[in-house]
């Protein structure tokens, strides 16, 4: 889990999130300080508060720069602890049900996205980048000395978990069948309709009806 989480891309993302959150929190803290002018005996404190706010408004840009610097320094020091917290949260058996619910919720969330959104994402992919990544991946797999052993262990572990159960039995209770069935049915119907309405299929079925072609064709 540490190998999956503790890498440059994840650290950059978490650093950005933490910095932005702390920076916004620090800016809002000052703006939400209470008005103490109506509290008996607080006149002196109120004047001090007004003076402080006045100073802050005069040197606003400098205050923001210092706040930004302090936030960055704090986040850089706390980043390792934040990653450890994420890893512990994901790997702790005490949160297994929560993590399982999160994974299960991902399936309908993705399925319910408009198909055009996935197409748009694919259109952004550059062929050269995909080819370069594919070459790198294939080379890494080819250089993996324990590939055969890893596959054997993974399949053995999977068979041990599944046992003699069918795929439907394995998916029972997960909600996957109910979530995927409408999507699969629609896609199968879409592609089947394209085949059945094509000119080639019409010509072939005409030959079958006329007895000029076998009922199956290559």
N, CA, C and O of each residue as an XYZ file, in Angstrom:
872
protein
N       0.830     -1.198      0.000
C       0.000      0.000      0.000
C       0.869      1.255      0.000
O       0.529      2.257     -0.630
N       1.989      1.192      0.708
C       2.894      2.340      0.714
C       3.462      2.596     -0.688
O       3.601      3.746     -1.106
N       3.787      1.523     -1.405
C       4.314      1.675     -2.763
C       3.274      2.308     -3.683
O       3.625      3.054     -4.596
N       1.984      2.009     -3.443
C       0.922      2.535     -4.296
C       0.600      3.990     -3.979
O       0.139      4.728     -4.850
N       0.839      4.407     -2.741
C       0.438      5.750     -2.309
C       1.609      6.725     -2.246
O       1.482      7.884     -2.639
N       2.753      6.247     -1.747
C       3.880      7.143     -1.497
C       4.763      7.262     -2.740
O       5.826      6.647     -2.820
N       4.312      8.053     -3.696
C       5.095      8.313     -4.895
C       4.936      9.789     -5.270
O       4.122     10.504     -4.685
N       5.719     10.228     -6.244
C       5.810     11.657     -6.547
C       4.462     12.278     -6.906
O       4.137     13.366     -6.431
N       3.675     11.598     -7.738
C       2.398     12.167     -8.172
C       1.436     12.332     -7.000
O       0.766     13.359     -6.887
N       1.364     11.315     -6.119
C       0.475     11.396     -4.966
C       0.946     12.475     -3.997
O       0.129     13.215     -3.451
N       2.257     12.569     -3.780
C       2.766     13.600     -2.876
C       2.469     14.997     -3.414
O       2.119     15.898     -2.651
N       2.606     15.176     -4.714
C       2.308     16.483     -5.314
C       0.840     16.842     -5.150
O       0.507     17.987     -4.844
N      -0.034     15.871     -5.351
C      -1.468     16.129     -5.211
C      -1.818     16.468     -3.773
O      -2.540     17.433     -3.519
N      -1.306     15.671     -2.815
C      -1.613     15.904     -1.412
C      -1.023     17.231     -0.944
O      -1.632     17.939     -0.141
N       0.165     17.565     -1.447
C       0.780     18.844     -1.072
C      -0.101     20.000     -1.527
O      -0.312     20.952     -0.775
N      -0.616     19.926     -2.746
C      -1.476     20.992     -3.263
C      -2.759     21.119     -2.457
O      -3.183     22.225     -2.124
N      -3.376     19.982     -2.145
C      -4.633     19.996     -1.384
C      -4.412     20.569      0.007
O      -5.186     21.413      0.458
N      -3.363     20.119      0.692
C      -3.095     20.588      2.050
C      -2.735     22.068      2.059
O      -3.205     22.811      2.921
N      -1.918     22.502      1.125
C      -1.527     23.901      1.078
C      -2.731     24.802      0.829
O      -2.902     25.819      1.501
N      -3.565     24.426     -0.141
C      -4.721     25.256     -0.464
C      -5.700     25.314      0.706
O      -6.255     26.369      1.011
N      -5.906     24.162      1.363
C      -6.843     24.108      2.481
C      -6.360     24.943      3.653
O      -7.133     25.717      4.219
N      -5.092     24.801      4.027
C      -4.541     25.557      5.151
C      -4.464     27.042      4.830
O      -4.721     27.876      5.698
N      -4.114     27.378      3.600
C      -4.023     28.780      3.218
C      -5.389     29.457      3.299
O      -5.511     30.551      3.849
N      -6.406     28.811      2.758
C      -7.761     29.376      2.827
C      -8.243     29.467      4.268
O      -8.903     30.435      4.646
N      -7.912     28.458      5.074
C      -8.306     28.462      6.486
C      -7.656     29.646      7.202
O      -8.320     30.346      7.967
N      -6.351     29.877      6.958
C      -5.657     30.982      7.610
C      -6.233     32.331      7.223
O      -6.336     33.224      8.065
N      -6.612     32.494      5.957
C      -7.183     33.764      5.515
C      -8.553     34.007      6.138
O      -8.901     35.135      6.487
N      -9.329     32.925      6.272
C     -10.684     33.079      6.808
C     -10.673     33.291      8.315
O     -11.576     33.928      8.858
N      -9.652     32.761      8.996
C      -9.602     32.890     10.451
C      -9.639     34.354     10.865
O     -10.368     34.722     11.786
N      -8.859     35.188     10.191
C      -8.794     36.594     10.576
C     -10.107     37.314     10.273
O     -10.545     38.169     11.042
N     -10.732     36.962      9.148
C     -11.970     37.639      8.764
C     -13.143     37.258      9.647
O     -14.155     37.959      9.662
N     -13.027     36.151     10.389
C     -14.146     35.697     11.232
C     -13.944     36.033     12.703
O     -14.705     35.560     13.547
N     -12.921     36.850     13.035
C     -12.733     37.235     14.434
C     -13.958     38.012     14.918
O     -14.467     38.867     14.193
N     -14.438     37.728     16.132
C     -15.679     38.347     16.604
C     -15.510     39.833     16.905
O     -14.412     40.301     17.208
N     -16.604     40.554     16.817
C     -16.639     41.967     17.183
C     -16.818     42.059     18.690
O     -17.865     41.677     19.211
N     -15.798     42.566     19.405
C     -15.849     42.600     20.880
C     -16.271     43.962     21.407
O     -16.204     44.194     22.614
N     -16.702     44.865     20.540
C     -17.008     46.227     20.974
C     -18.206     46.285     21.916
O     -18.314     47.212     22.719
N     -19.100     45.314     21.828
C     -20.309     45.337     22.645
C     -20.150     44.592     23.961
O     -21.091     44.537     24.752
N     -18.975     44.016     24.211
C     -18.745     43.300     25.465
C     -18.299     44.303     26.520
O     -17.344     45.041     26.277
N     -18.959     44.364     27.701
C     -18.582     45.326     28.748
C     -17.112     45.185     29.118
O     -16.604     44.081     29.310
N     -16.429     46.351     29.214
C     -15.031     46.346     29.628
C     -14.084     45.916     28.542
O     -12.902     45.698     28.806
N     -14.574     45.786     27.314
C     -13.717     45.281     26.247
C     -13.272     46.383     25.301
O     -12.776     46.102     24.209
N     -13.443     47.620     25.706
C     -13.091     48.706     24.813
C     -11.645     48.694     24.402
O     -11.321     48.934     23.239
N     -10.756     48.413     25.361
C      -9.330     48.388     25.043
C      -9.006     47.241     24.091
O      -8.251     47.406     23.133
N      -9.605     46.047     24.379
C      -9.371     44.909     23.494
C      -9.903     45.198     22.100
O      -9.278     44.834     21.104
N     -11.050     45.846     22.028
C     -11.636     46.149     20.741
C     -10.748     47.097     19.941
O     -10.582     46.934     18.732
N     -10.166     48.111     20.643
C      -9.286     49.043     19.938
C      -8.041     48.322     19.416
O      -7.571     48.592     18.311
N      -7.515     47.398     20.231
C      -6.371     46.612     19.784
C      -6.734     45.774     18.569
O      -5.944     45.656     17.632
N      -7.952     45.180     18.583
C      -8.395     44.357     17.469
C      -8.508     45.199     16.197
O      -8.095     44.771     15.119
N      -9.074     46.403     16.337
C      -9.219     47.279     15.177
C      -7.849     47.690     14.638
O      -7.642     47.751     13.426
N      -6.918     47.969     15.550
C      -5.571     48.343     15.123
C      -4.909     47.197     14.373
O      -4.260     47.397     13.347
N      -5.087     45.987     14.908
C      -4.475     44.816     14.264
C      -5.049     44.601     12.879
O      -4.322     44.321     11.926
N      -6.375     44.737     12.776
C      -7.005     44.564     11.466
C      -6.549     45.657     10.499
O      -6.368     45.401      9.308
N      -6.365     46.865     11.011
C      -5.899     47.937     10.153
C      -4.509     47.666      9.619
O      -4.229     47.888      8.441
N      -3.648     47.188     10.485
C      -2.298     46.855     10.057
C      -2.336     45.749      9.005
O      -1.633     45.802      7.997
N      -3.174     44.748      9.265
C      -3.269     43.626      8.324
C      -3.751     44.091      6.960
O      -3.303     43.578      5.935
N      -4.664     45.062      6.939
C      -5.177     45.528      5.647
C      -4.117     46.339      4.900
O      -4.071     46.312      3.670
N      -3.260     47.064      5.640
C      -2.229     47.868      5.000
C      -1.167     46.986      4.358
O      -0.692     47.264      3.257
N      -0.801     45.915      5.065
C       0.258     45.035      4.562
C      -0.341     43.725      4.072
O       0.249     42.660      4.250
N      -1.507     43.805      3.458
C      -2.222     42.601      3.052
C      -1.413     41.667      2.188
O      -1.354     40.466      2.450
N      -0.778     42.215      1.143
C      -0.031     41.354      0.233
C       1.142     40.694      0.942
O       1.447     39.529      0.689
N       1.814     41.449      1.847
C       2.952     40.878      2.568
C       2.495     39.795      3.531
O       3.160     38.770      3.684
N       1.342     40.028      4.190
C       0.799     39.022      5.105
C       0.468     37.744      4.349
O       0.765     36.644      4.815
N      -0.153     37.895      3.172
C      -0.504     36.718      2.380
C       0.741     35.971      1.923
O       0.763     34.741      1.899
N       1.784     36.729      1.559
C       3.025     36.069      1.133
C       3.641     35.282      2.287
O       4.083     34.147      2.108
N       3.668     35.900      3.486
C       4.224     35.203      4.644
C       3.373     33.996      5.022
O       3.895     32.942      5.384
N       2.041     34.169      4.933
C       1.156     33.056      5.235
C       1.386     31.912      4.261
O       1.420     30.745      4.652
N       1.544     32.260      2.983
C       1.783     31.238      1.967
C       3.096     30.504      2.237
O       3.165     29.281      2.115
N       4.129     31.249      2.602
C       5.423     30.629      2.902
C       5.323     29.703      4.111
O       5.871     28.601      4.100
N       4.627     30.150      5.146
C       4.505     29.333      6.352
C       3.685     28.073      6.094
O       3.990     27.001      6.617
N       2.650     28.216      5.289
C       1.832     27.048      4.951
C       2.668     26.029      4.188
O       2.608     24.835      4.480
N       3.451     26.492      3.210
C       4.286     25.585      2.430
C       5.300     24.869      3.317
O       5.531     23.668      3.170
N       5.904     25.621      4.243
C       6.881     25.019      5.154
C       6.231     23.967      6.041
O       6.784     22.888      6.251
N       5.043     24.298      6.561
C       4.344     23.351      7.430
C       3.936     22.099      6.665
O       4.106     20.982      7.154
N       3.395     22.287      5.461
C       2.926     21.143      4.672
C       4.085     20.237      4.299
O       3.960     19.014      4.361
N       5.215     20.823      3.910
C       6.379     20.002      3.553
C       6.811     19.131      4.725
O       7.236     17.992      4.535
N       6.701     19.673      5.947
C       7.074     18.895      7.120
C       6.038     17.867      7.510
O       6.371     16.827      8.079
N       4.763     18.155      7.203
C       3.674     17.257      7.621
C       3.274     16.262      6.551
O       2.447     15.387      6.805
N       3.846     16.375      5.351
C       3.410     15.545      4.236
C       3.628     14.058      4.506
O       2.756     13.239      4.214
N       4.780     13.711      5.058
C       5.070     12.305      5.337
C       4.052     11.727      6.322
O       3.586     10.601      6.152
N       3.712     12.506      7.351
C       2.720     12.041      8.331
C       1.351     11.891      7.687
O       0.613     10.957      7.999
N       1.006     12.821      6.776
C      -0.290     12.742      6.103
C      -0.380     11.480      5.251
O      -1.415     10.815      5.228
N       0.702     11.152      4.554
C       0.714      9.940      3.731
C       0.601      8.702      4.614
O      -0.099      7.752      4.265
N       1.283      8.707      5.752
C       1.187      7.575      6.688
C      -0.246      7.399      7.178
O      -0.719      6.272      7.332
N      -0.934      8.507      7.420
C      -2.330      8.438      7.872
C      -3.211      7.821      6.795
O      -4.072      6.992      7.090
N      -2.995      8.230      5.538
C      -3.774      7.669      4.423
C      -3.531      6.170      4.310
O      -4.475      5.395      4.153
N      -2.259      5.758      4.391
C      -1.917      4.342      4.278
C      -2.547      3.543      5.404
O      -3.129      2.483      5.172
N      -2.429      4.057      6.636
C      -3.015      3.358      7.784
C      -4.527      3.253      7.651
O      -5.125      2.241      8.014
N      -5.135      4.307      7.127
C      -6.598      4.319      6.972
C      -7.044      3.245      5.981
O      -8.031      2.546      6.210
N      -6.307      3.124      4.878
C      -6.673      2.161      3.844
C      -6.378      0.738      4.279
O      -7.152     -0.174      3.989
N      -5.241      0.538      4.988
C      -4.789     -0.810      5.311
C      -5.318     -1.330      6.642
O      -5.236     -2.531      6.897
N      -5.851     -0.476      7.487
C      -6.313     -0.898      8.811
C      -7.573     -1.758      8.683
O      -8.563     -1.299      8.115
N      -7.562     -2.982      9.191
C      -8.757     -3.846      9.119
C      -9.984     -3.225      9.782
O     -11.117     -3.580      9.456
N      -9.758     -2.301     10.708
C     -10.891     -1.664     11.387
C     -11.737     -0.840     10.423
O     -12.906     -0.565     10.692
N     -11.140     -0.447      9.297
C     -11.865      0.360      8.305
C     -12.184     -0.446      7.050
O     -12.455      0.130      5.996
N     -12.153     -1.768      7.155
C     -12.384     -2.622      5.990
C     -13.770     -2.390      5.392
O     -13.903     -2.305      4.171
N     -14.794     -2.287      6.221
C     -16.155     -2.082      5.707
C     -16.269     -0.741      4.981
O     -16.921     -0.642      3.941
N     -15.636      0.275      5.531
C     -15.673      1.598      4.912
C     -14.988      1.588      3.556
O     -15.496      2.165      2.594
N     -13.826      0.928      3.477
C     -13.100      0.849      2.212
C     -13.872      0.008      1.184
O     -13.873      0.322     -0.006
N     -14.529     -1.064      1.655
C     -15.326     -1.897      0.750
C     -16.501     -1.099      0.176
O     -16.807     -1.196     -1.013
N     -17.151     -0.314      1.031
C     -18.266      0.518      0.560
C     -17.782      1.556     -0.449
O     -18.473      1.851     -1.425
N     -16.595      2.108     -0.211
C     -16.022      3.083     -1.144
C     -15.773      2.453     -2.505
O     -16.093      3.053     -3.531
N     -15.202      1.243     -2.526
C     -14.942      0.571     -3.800
C     -16.240      0.220     -4.512
O     -16.338      0.352     -5.732
N     -17.242     -0.229     -3.750
C     -18.523     -0.585     -4.348
C     -19.228      0.647     -4.931
O     -19.882      0.557     -5.970
N     -19.094      1.773     -4.270
C     -19.737      2.996     -4.750
C     -19.098      3.504     -6.032
O     -19.735      4.222     -6.803
N     -17.839      3.137     -6.267
C     -17.154      3.607     -7.470
C     -17.789      3.044     -8.736
O     -17.824      3.713     -9.769
N     -18.293      1.806     -8.655
C     -18.821      1.143     -9.855
C     -20.042      1.887    -10.409
O     -20.014      2.294    -11.570
N     -21.117      2.082     -9.623
C     -22.261      2.818    -10.190
C     -21.928      4.266    -10.511
O     -22.509      4.845    -11.428
N     -20.987      4.866     -9.757
C     -20.613      6.253    -10.039
C     -19.994      6.367    -11.422
O     -20.272      7.322    -12.147
N     -19.154      5.401    -11.797
C     -18.517      5.424    -13.110
C     -19.522      5.051    -14.196
O     -19.553      5.673    -15.258
N     -20.343      4.035    -13.928
C     -21.311      3.588    -14.924
C     -22.311      4.689    -15.272
O     -22.745      4.801    -16.418
N     -22.672      5.495    -14.283
C     -23.681      6.532    -14.499
C     -23.140      7.760    -15.237
O     -23.896      8.675    -15.564
N     -21.844      7.775    -15.495
C     -21.286      8.895    -16.255
C     -21.720      8.806    -17.719
O     -21.796      7.708    -18.269
N     -22.005      9.936    -18.355
C     -22.368      9.909    -19.784
C     -21.222      9.334    -20.606
O     -20.055      9.636    -20.359
N     -21.565      8.510    -21.580
C     -20.538      7.873    -22.398
C     -19.685      8.901    -23.130
O     -18.495      8.674    -23.352
N     -20.276     10.018    -23.504
C     -19.531     11.034    -24.238
C     -18.369     11.555    -23.403
O     -17.361     12.010    -23.944
N     -18.513     11.488    -22.082
C     -17.428     11.971    -21.221
C     -16.195     11.088    -21.349
O     -15.069     11.586    -21.356
N     -16.404      9.779    -21.451
C     -15.277      8.873    -21.641
C     -14.665      9.052    -23.028
O     -13.447      8.995    -23.192
N     -15.523      9.268    -24.020
C     -15.023      9.491    -25.385
C     -14.170     10.750    -25.431
O     -13.116     10.766    -26.066
N     -14.623     11.804    -24.760
C     -13.859     13.048    -24.734
C     -12.486     12.838    -24.113
O     -11.494     13.405    -24.572
N     -12.434     12.013    -23.057
C     -11.148     11.743    -22.417
C     -10.228     10.968    -23.361
O      -9.022     11.213    -23.405
N     -10.802     10.042    -24.106
C      -9.994      9.276    -25.057
C      -9.452     10.172    -26.163
O      -8.338      9.971    -26.646
N     -10.248     11.161    -26.559
C      -9.808     12.067    -27.619
C      -8.593     12.895    -27.187
O      -7.834     13.383    -28.025
N      -8.419     13.046    -25.871
C      -7.287     13.829    -25.377
C      -5.982     13.045    -25.409
O      -4.899     13.625    -25.338
N      -6.092     11.726    -25.517
C      -4.899     10.882    -25.479
C      -4.124     11.014    -26.783
O      -4.706     10.962    -27.866
N      -2.822     11.181    -26.677
C      -1.961     11.281    -27.850
C      -1.406      9.905    -28.195
O      -0.899      9.192    -27.329
N      -1.507      9.543    -29.468
C      -1.056      8.221    -29.911
C       0.408      7.974    -29.567
O       0.773      6.870    -29.162
N       1.241      8.988    -29.725
C       2.672      8.827    -29.448
C       2.916      8.518    -27.975
O       3.769      7.699    -27.635
N       2.153      9.184    -27.102
C       2.316      8.934    -25.668
C       1.876      7.529    -25.311
O       2.534      6.850    -24.523
N       0.751      7.080    -25.895
C       0.263      5.721    -25.629
C       1.281      4.692    -26.109
O       1.552      3.713    -25.414
N       1.840      4.910    -27.290
C       2.828      3.977    -27.823
C       4.064      3.919    -26.941
O       4.597      2.840    -26.684
N       4.519      5.075    -26.477
C       5.694      5.111    -25.605
C       5.425      4.400    -24.281
O       6.272      3.655    -23.787
N       4.247      4.632    -23.710
C       3.891      3.960    -22.459
C       3.773      2.454    -22.662
O       4.192      1.673    -21.807
N       3.201      2.046    -23.796
C       3.035      0.620    -24.070
C       4.391     -0.065    -24.203
O       4.597     -1.166    -23.694
N       5.315      0.605    -24.897
C       6.663      0.038    -25.054
C       7.354     -0.093    -23.704
O       7.984     -1.112    -23.420
N       7.236      0.930    -22.879
C       7.842      0.892    -21.544
C       7.252     -0.230    -20.699
O       7.973     -0.947    -20.005
N       5.922     -0.373    -20.768
C       5.256     -1.418    -20.003
C       5.683     -2.804    -20.468
O       5.983     -3.670    -19.645
N       5.712     -3.021    -21.779
C       6.087     -4.330    -22.318
C       7.535     -4.679    -21.975
O       7.845     -5.826    -21.653
N       8.405     -3.696    -22.044
C       9.798     -3.942    -21.688
C       9.940     -4.299    -20.210
O      10.722     -5.177    -19.844
N       9.177     -3.611    -19.370
C       9.235     -3.895    -17.939
C       8.726     -5.306    -17.644
O       9.302     -6.025    -16.827
N       7.629     -5.697    -18.324
C       7.087     -7.046    -18.120
C       8.062     -8.093    -18.634
O       8.270     -9.126    -17.997
N       8.665     -7.821    -19.800
C       9.607     -8.779    -20.377
C      10.844     -8.955    -19.501
O      11.442    -10.031    -19.474
N      11.226     -7.899    -18.785
C      12.413     -7.963    -17.929
C      12.106     -8.502    -16.532
O      13.014     -8.671    -15.717
N      10.841     -8.770    -16.258
C      10.440     -9.246    -14.932
C      10.786    -10.730    -14.822
O      10.156    -11.575    -15.458
N      11.779    -11.027    -14.020
C      12.261    -12.399    -13.917
C      11.242    -13.322    -13.252
O      11.174    -14.509    -13.572
N      10.472    -12.792    -12.353
C       9.528    -13.634    -11.609
C       8.108    -13.527    -12.161
O       7.142    -13.767    -11.437
N       7.977    -13.167    -13.436
C       6.640    -12.988    -14.011
C       5.825    -14.276    -13.933
O       4.684    -14.264    -13.471
N       6.405    -15.379    -14.382
C       5.670    -16.643    -14.378
C       5.270    -17.041    -12.964
O       4.146    -17.487    -12.733
N       6.180    -16.882    -12.032
C       5.863    -17.232    -10.652
C       4.789    -16.336    -10.066
O       3.913    -16.805     -9.339
N       4.849    -15.042    -10.380
C       3.848    -14.106     -9.867
C       2.468    -14.433    -10.409
O       1.479    -14.392     -9.676
N       2.401    -14.762    -11.707
C       1.115    -15.130    -12.300
C       0.574    -16.414    -11.679
O      -0.619    -16.521    -11.395
N       1.453    -17.379    -11.473
C       1.023    -18.653    -10.876
C       0.492    -18.433     -9.466
O      -0.537    -18.999     -9.096
N       1.174    -17.625     -8.687
C       0.719    -17.361     -7.319
C      -0.598    -16.593     -7.314
O      -1.478    -16.864     -6.497
N      -0.729    -15.637     -8.225
C      -1.961    -14.856     -8.272
C      -3.147    -15.728     -8.664
O      -4.220    -15.615     -8.071
N      -2.964    -16.595     -9.657
C      -4.043    -17.487    -10.094
C      -4.388    -18.503     -9.008
O      -5.556    -18.832     -8.803
N      -3.364    -18.995     -8.317
C      -3.608    -19.954     -7.239
C      -4.399    -19.300     -6.112
O      -5.325    -19.898     -5.563
N      -4.030    -18.074     -5.773
C      -4.751    -17.359     -4.722
C      -6.196    -17.081     -5.140
O      -7.115    -17.172     -4.326
N      -6.387    -16.742     -6.422
C      -7.736    -16.471     -6.923
C      -8.587    -17.733     -6.898
O      -9.748    -17.691     -6.493
N      -8.019    -18.849     -7.326
C      -8.751    -20.118     -7.313
C      -9.087    -20.538     -5.895
O     -10.142    -21.121     -5.646
N      -8.196    -20.245     -4.972
C      -8.454    -20.600     -3.569
C      -9.628    -19.813     -3.013
O     -10.421    -20.328     -2.224
N      -9.729    -18.557     -3.434
C     -10.829    -17.706     -2.950
C     -12.148    -18.092     -3.621
O     -13.180    -18.216     -2.962
N     -12.098    -18.279     -4.950
C     -13.327    -18.563     -5.701
C     -13.781    -19.999     -5.501
O     -14.969    -20.259     -5.308
N     -12.826    -20.942     -5.546
C     -13.179    -22.349     -5.403
C     -14.045    -22.806     -6.565
O     -13.816    -22.404     -7.705
N     -15.031    -23.638     -6.290
C     -15.879    -24.166     -7.366
C     -17.031    -23.248     -7.760
O     -17.858    -23.612     -8.597
N     -17.088    -22.067     -7.163
C     -18.223    -21.178     -7.427
C     -18.156    -20.581     -8.832
O     -17.078    -20.362     -9.385
N     -19.335    -20.325     -9.391
C     -19.422    -19.668    -10.697
C     -19.223    -18.166    -10.526
O     -19.217    -17.653     -9.407
N     -19.060    -17.464    -11.655
C     -18.882    -16.023    -11.607
C     -20.107    -15.335    -11.013
O     -19.980    -14.358    -10.276
N     -21.291    -15.848    -11.336
C     -22.523    -15.274    -10.783
C     -22.566    -15.444     -9.274
O     -23.013    -14.546     -8.561
N     -22.106    -16.587     -8.780
C     -22.093    -16.825     -7.338
C     -21.086    -15.920     -6.638
O     -21.333    -15.448     -5.528
N     -19.954    -15.681     -7.287
C     -18.945    -14.799     -6.706
C     -19.467    -13.372     -6.601
O     -19.233    -12.691     -5.603
N     -20.181    -12.917     -7.642
C     -20.682    -11.540     -7.676
C     -21.963    -11.347     -6.882
O     -22.412    -10.215     -6.701
N     -22.557    -12.436     -6.404
C     -23.831    -12.348     -5.689
C     -23.698    -11.468     -4.447
O     -22.774    -11.632     -3.649
N     -24.637    -10.534     -4.299
C     -24.647     -9.654     -3.140
C     -23.791     -8.417     -3.277
O     -23.873     -7.515     -2.444
N     -22.961     -8.354     -4.324
C     -22.079     -7.194     -4.496
C     -22.767     -6.036     -5.203
O     -22.312     -4.895     -5.113
N     -23.859     -6.320     -5.905
C     -24.540     -5.288     -6.674
C     -23.959     -5.090     -8.060
O     -24.477     -4.293     -8.842
N     -22.876     -5.813     -8.377
C     -22.233     -5.639     -9.674
C     -23.110     -6.126    -10.820
O     -23.182     -5.496    -11.876
N     -23.781     -7.269    -10.594
C     -24.632     -7.823    -11.656
C     -25.740     -6.839    -12.000
O     -25.991     -6.569    -13.175
N     -26.403     -6.301    -10.980
C     -27.497     -5.362    -11.208
C     -26.993     -4.077    -11.862
O     -27.690     -3.466    -12.673
N     -25.774     -3.675    -11.498
C     -25.227     -2.435    -12.050
C     -24.783     -2.594    -13.498
O     -24.964     -1.690    -14.314
N     -24.197     -3.755    -13.811
C     -23.640     -3.961    -15.139
C     -24.647     -4.476    -16.160
O     -24.479     -4.256    -17.359
N     -25.703     -5.167    -15.693
C     -26.627     -5.795    -16.633
C     -27.236     -4.790    -17.624
O     -27.197     -5.049    -18.827
N     -27.791     -3.667    -17.180
C     -28.368     -2.726    -18.164
C     -27.331     -2.203    -19.154
O     -27.618     -2.051    -20.341
N     -26.121     -1.927    -18.658
C     -25.077     -1.411    -19.539
C     -24.687     -2.442    -20.586
O     -24.585     -2.118    -21.769
N     -24.467     -3.693    -20.158
C     -24.084     -4.751    -21.098
C     -25.201     -5.002    -22.101
O     -24.942     -5.161    -23.294
N     -26.449     -5.039    -21.621
C     -27.586     -5.272    -22.517
C     -27.672     -4.183    -23.579
O     -27.898     -4.477    -24.753
N     -27.492     -2.934    -23.176
C     -27.572     -1.828    -24.139
C     -26.449     -1.902    -25.166
O     -26.666     -1.648    -26.351
N     -25.237     -2.254    -24.706
C     -24.116     -2.309    -25.642
C     -24.263     -3.475    -26.611
O     -23.972     -3.341    -27.800
N     -24.715     -4.617    -26.103
C     -24.921     -5.775    -26.976
C     -25.996     -5.467    -28.005
O     -25.843     -5.788    -29.183
N     -27.094     -4.841    -27.559
C     -28.167     -4.493    -28.478
C     -27.689     -3.490    -29.528
O     -28.074     -3.580    -30.694
N     -26.860     -2.548    -29.122
C     -26.347     -1.549    -30.053
C     -25.523     -2.198    -31.158
O     -25.734     -1.925    -32.340
N     -24.576     -3.065    -30.768
C     -23.715     -3.692    -31.764
C     -24.477     -4.732    -32.595
O     -24.227     -4.881    -33.791
N     -25.406     -5.449    -31.954
C     -26.206     -6.424    -32.703
C     -27.066     -5.713    -33.749
O     -27.246     -6.219    -34.856
N     -27.589     -4.559    -33.402
C     -28.411     -3.799    -34.346
C     -27.574     -3.339    -35.539
O     -28.056     -3.323    -36.671
N     -26.333     -2.969    -35.284
C     -25.447     -2.556    -36.384
C     -25.192     -3.717    -37.349
O     -25.140     -3.529    -38.565
N     -25.034     -4.918    -36.788
C     -24.779     -6.079    -37.642
C     -26.030     -6.443    -38.438
O     -25.969     -6.648    -39.650
N     -27.159     -6.520    -37.746
C     -28.395     -6.977    -38.372
C     -28.881     -6.010    -39.450
O     -29.481     -6.435    -40.437
N     -28.628     -4.725    -39.269
C     -29.106     -3.735    -40.248
C     -28.085     -3.463    -41.354
O     -28.319     -2.613    -42.213
N     -26.961     -4.174    -41.341
C     -25.947     -3.943    -42.372
C     -26.350     -4.616    -43.682
O     -27.147     -5.555    -43.685
N     -25.801     -4.138    -44.781
C     -26.095     -4.704    -46.097
C     -25.549     -6.123    -46.220
O     -26.165     -6.985    -46.846
N     -24.388     -6.352    -45.616
C     -23.804     -7.685    -45.675
C     -24.680     -8.716    -44.999
O     -24.832     -9.821    -45.519
N     -25.261     -8.390    -43.857
C     -26.132     -9.329    -43.153
C     -27.411     -9.554    -43.951
O     -27.914    -10.675    -44.027
N     -27.933     -8.484    -44.546
C     -29.160     -8.612    -45.339
C     -28.939     -9.547    -46.522
O     -29.790    -10.381    -46.831
N     -27.782     -9.403    -47.185
C     -27.481    -10.274    -48.327
C     -27.305    -11.718    -47.872
O     -27.761    -12.646    -48.540
N     -26.646    -11.902    -46.736
C     -26.408    -13.259    -46.239
C     -27.719    -13.938    -45.835
O     -27.937    -15.103    -46.167
N     -28.604    -13.213    -45.112
C     -29.858    -13.811    -44.657
C     -30.758    -14.110    -45.859
O     -31.545    -15.056    -45.823
N     -30.644    -13.308    -46.922
C     -31.427    -13.571    -48.133
C     -30.973    -14.868    -48.787
O     -31.799    -15.641    -49.272
N     -29.667    -15.110    -48.803
C     -29.146    -16.349    -49.376
C     -29.553    -17.544    -48.526
O     -29.837    -18.617    -49.059
N     -29.582    -17.365    -47.197
C     -30.006    -18.455    -46.306
C     -31.455    -18.817    -46.582
O     -31.801    -19.993    -46.688
N     -32.310    -17.788    -46.699
C     -33.731    -18.028    -46.950
C     -33.930    -18.712    -48.300
O     -34.809    -19.561    -48.444
N     -33.119    -18.344    -49.285
C     -33.240    -18.930    -50.610
C     -32.532    -20.286    -50.717
O     -32.567    -20.935    -51.762
N     -31.883    -20.705    -49.603
C     -31.189    -21.971    -49.616
C     -29.884    -21.941    -50.357
O     -29.366    -22.992    -50.732
N     -29.328    -20.748    -50.584
C     -28.079    -20.628    -51.334
C     -26.853    -20.533    -50.425
O     -25.723    -20.563    -50.911
N     -27.068    -20.418    -49.097
C     -25.958    -20.282    -48.182
C     -26.233    -21.093    -46.932
O     -27.394    -21.256    -46.554
N     -25.189    -21.613    -46.272
C     -25.403    -22.348    -45.015
C     -25.886    -21.398    -43.921
O     -25.711    -20.182    -44.007
N     -26.494    -21.979    -42.897
C     -27.020    -21.146    -41.799
C     -25.928    -20.494    -40.985
O     -26.182    -19.530    -40.263
N     -24.708    -21.011    -41.094
C     -23.558    -20.391    -40.405
C     -22.571    -19.958    -41.449
O     -22.461    -20.567    -42.513
N     -21.849    -18.897    -41.139
C     -20.894    -18.390    -42.107
C     -19.668    -17.891    -41.391
O     -19.760    -17.371    -40.279
N     -18.498    -18.047    -42.028
C     -17.254    -17.534    -41.472
C     -17.224    -16.018    -41.619
O     -16.255    -15.378    -41.211
